[in-house]
Amino acid sequence: MQAAIGLQADPHTVKAPHLAGAHRACGGGRLGGIGEEALGALAIDLLQYQAFLFLLGSCFVPLFGVLAADFLLGAAAQVAVRWSGIVAWLAGFALYQWIQPTGPGWWVDLVEGAPAVGSFTGGASLPSFALSFALYAALRSAHEPLGRRRARLAGSR
């Protein structure tokens, strides 16, 4: 059956019909390909990789701030889209990019036009996390009914 659909039964590689030859490009799945893969790793421009990691951080750090605040605030009413979370995430993302502009060239050029961009040298992760956390907590608390806020302040859930 495997031969009928073009798959190999070799324990080191599996070759699908649309990926014919791809296993050779990745070192063949055998121990001999480690040298080729090491050379490929050395060819990566580490400055581009660092920019990619900063871009990932600018997306996920404020997201974790929103998630942490949501977890600590407890259950809320079910809604299709929680706009307070999106607003808090966007604010955290913008702060991260203002402190450490990173990403594609056109984006960095756009962000670097903002006043005093990149002048803060204390890092971007903690301020971005703190802003998204605090803003989400404030926005979500503002939308809760007053009685629920009083009960939460008194320590009940």
N, C-alpha and C positions, 0 to 999 in steps of 0.2 A: 504494500500500500504506500509506503514512504517513497519508494522509487517511482511510483506512478504519479505522484504530485511533485517530484523533483527535490525531495529532501534527502540529505545524507544521514546515515546512521553512525557516522564517526563520532566517538565519544568526546573528541576535542572541539569539533566544529559542527555547526548546523548551518546548511546553506539553503536558503529559499531561492526559488527561481528568479525573483526580482532583485536579489542581493548577490547574484553570482559574481564571485571575485572579491566581494567585500571582506570576506574572512582573510584573504591574503593581505589586504591593505592594513589590517589591524594586527599583523604579525602572525596570522594563521592560527591563532589560539594555542600555539605551542610555545615552549620555553625559549626557543630560538628567536622569537619576536621581541624579546625584552630590550635588546639593543636598539632596534628600530624605534620602539616606543620611547625609550629614554632620549634618543636623539630628537624625536618629535617634541618631547617635553622641554628640551633645551631650546628649541626653536621658538617657543611661545614668547611673545613680548610681555614681560612681567609688568611693565607700566600699564599696558592695556588690561591686563588681568586685575591689577590693583584698582583701576577705574571701574571695572565690572563689579568687583567686590564692594566698593563704595556705593555703587548704584543699587546693588542688592540691599545693602544696609539702609539706604535712604527709603527703600520701600518697606522693608520688614520691621525695622526698629519702631517707627510710629505705629505700625499695625500691632505689634506686641504691647505697646502702651495702651491702645484701645482695648485689646483682649484682656489685659491685666485689670484694667479698671472695670470692665464688664464683669469679670469673674468676681472681683471683690464687692461689687455693688449687688450681686445676686440676681435672681431671676427678674425679668421684666416682662411686660406685656408683649405678646407676639405681634410683630409687624412684618410686612413684606420686605421693606428696606429701612434700616435704622440710619437715617440721615445724619444723626448726631455723630455716629461712628465714622461715617465717610468724611464729614467736615473736620473732625478731630484728626483723622488720618492725613487728609490733605494739608492741614496746618502743620503737622509734624513733618511731613514730606517737604513742604516749602521751607521750613526752618532748617532742616538738614541740608537742603540744596543751597540755602543762603550761606550757611556756615562752610560747607564743603561742596562746591559745585562740581558735579561729576556726571558722566553719561556721554551720549553722542556729542560730537563737536558742535552741531547746531544748537543743542540744548545748553551746553556750557556757555556758548556765545550769548544766548538769550538771557541766561541767569546772571552772567557777569555784568550785565547792564544795570542791575539793581544797585541802589546805593549801599556802600560799605560792605559789599558781598566779600566773603572770605576774610574779613578783618578779625573775626573771633578765632583765637587759636587754641581754645580749650577742648576741642573735639566736638563732634556733631551728634553722637549717639545719645548721650545722656540728656542734653537739652531737648532733643527731638522726642525722646521717650517721655520725658516729664511733661512737655507741652501737650502731647496727644493724650496722655493719661489724665491730666488735670482738666483739659478742655472737654473730653468725653464725659468725665465724671460730673462736671458742672452742667453740661448740656442735658445729660440724662436726668440729673437731679431736678433741673428746672422743669422738665416735662412731667414729673411724677405728681400725682395729687398731693395736696398739702398734708392730709391725714397720714398718707403712707410715709412721707418724709419725716413727720413727727415720730411715727412709730419706729422708723429706722434709727433716728437719733436716740430714742429711748432704749435701743438695744434689741428690739424684737424684729423678726423677719416677717 
